[in-house]
Amino acid sequence: MLTENTDPRIIIALDFPDADSALSFVKPLDPALCRLKVGFELFVAAGPALVEALQARGFQVFLDLKFHDIPNTVASACRAAAALGVWMINVHAGGGQRMMEAAREALEGGVDRPLLIAVTVLTSMDDAELGACGIGRGVDAQARFLARLTQESGLDGVVCSAREAAALREDLGAAFLKVTPGIRPRGSEAGDQKRIVTPADALRDGATHLVIGRPITRAQDPATVLADIHGELAAVMEA
């Protein structure tokens, strides 16, 4: 089980189609070395029961459902997610300040309140795709703009590319969480991620938590890969 002194920086993205696959995968993993991310596909397939099963095994869960709706609906969704006892939940910063503030207020006063963060720009997007959506800023500028809005709304941090982490640390401080997908150990395939960074470089640049999926979940020996990445991060933190 996790102790109060344990703060794993690695979040493994459980991109599996069903509960059995996810639970089988996590059996050899050490909860002291990682947290787990449950996203749309898995949550729709397996529901709250899977979250409870993962937590019963000692893992803290990031429920990655990226709520984005009118303020009242998002607030209600955040309360429901918090009732599951998860470690972290998220919303889309593009929903605006009023929506983010409603989400934050919905969690206030709760026991063991989950961390609340917001997605800035998806790491699968580049400047051209943002432009095609009618957004004139480039990826970096848009991410910094939305990150500032997130902090002003009172949230705990953002989901962002590790390539933006250094700028956001300068803009918003080291304590503001920067949860970074698109992390690929050296030699890994990029997949559908366009803005990728190695684990050690991400940590040096200011990322607080690293979301890693396929390089671990599709490895022949996931526990060994996880331990190797953890060792790499420990070396950076001790340097």
C-alpha positions, -999 to +999 in steps of 0.1 A: +000+000+000+010+036-005+023+055+025+020+092+032+057+095+022+052+079-012+046+101-042+050+081-074+057+104-103+048+078-129+011+074-140+005+044-162-023+049-187-045+017-186-055+018-222-073-015-221-107-025-235-120-043-204-115-048-167-100-083-169-072-070-191-065-041-169-065-061-136-043-088-152-018-062-163-015-045-128-009-078-109+030-076-110+032-038-105+042-021-073+018+007-062+048+024-046+062+030-081+032+042-100-003+055-101-029+044-127-049+064-152-084+052-162-097+069-193-128+070-214-126+036-230-119+016-199-143+035-177-172+031-201-165-006-204-158-014-168-173+014-147-168+024-111-163-012-100-129-012-118-118+019-100-127+004-067-108-028-076-077-010-085-078+011-053-083-021-033-050-033-047-033-002-033-032+020-064-042+056-065-063+064-096-063+094-119-098+093-134-091+109-168-126+118-182-119+154-192-152+169-182-163+197-205-199+209-203-220+236-187-208+245-152-236+228-133-231+195-151-194+195-147-197+203-110-221+174-105-198+151-125-168+161-103-188+154-071-197+119-085-160+112-093-148+124-059-173+100-043-153+071-059-123+081-037-100+088-067-067+106-064-071+130-093-098+141-118-097+165-147-117+189-168-110+208-201-096+243-195-114+252-228-146+251-208-137+284-193-132+300-159-168+297-147-169+260-155-135+254-138-145+274-107-178+254-105-158+222-106-134+234-078-163+246-056-180+212-060-150+195-044-145+220-015-150+207+020-149+171+010-128+146+029-097+135+009-106+158-019-092+146-052-067+168-070-084+188-098-064+196-130-073+209-164-063+198-199-047+227-219-039+214-254-040+177-263-005+163-270-018+148-302-024+183-316+000+206-334-002+242-346-019+233-379-047+214-361-053+242-337-056+266-366-081+243-383-102+246-351-102+284-354-076+290-327-050+316-338-024+309-312+001+282-316+003+252-293+028+267-269+010+301-266-024+284-262-012+260-235+003+289-215-028+310-219-051+281-207-027+272-179-028+307-165-066+306-167-066+273-148-045+287-120-067+318-118-096+294-114-081+278-084-073+244-097-043+223-087-025+221-121-028+212-157-023+184-182+002+196-207+031+185-229+064+182-212+077+205-238+057+233-221+066+223-186+096+246-182+077+276-194+047+268-172+071+263-142+084+298-148+049+313-153+031+296-125+056+281-101+069+247-092+040+238-069+014+241-097+011+205-110+022+197-145+009+163-155+025+153-188+014+127-213+034+121-245+063+106-224+084+081-243+116+064-230+144+066-255+139+041-283+101+039-280+078+045-309+060+079-309+026+064-318-001+091-321+018+115-299+034+145-317+051+163-288+070+137-270+098+139-243+118+113-224+110+107-187+143+122-174+141+153-196+104+159-186+113+158-149+142+182-154+120+206-173+094+208-145+069+181-151+055+169-117+039+136-130+045+116-161+018+097-180+032+067-197+011+041-216+023+018-244+060+018-235+050+000-203+017-016-211+029-032-243+063-043-229+072-079-225+081-072-189+062-042-177+074-044-141+110-042-152+104-013-176+085+005-148+114-001-123+140+011-149+121+044-155+116+049-118+154+044-113+160+070-140+137+095-123+153+088-089+187+097-104+174+130-117+158+139-083+190+130-064+213+149-088 
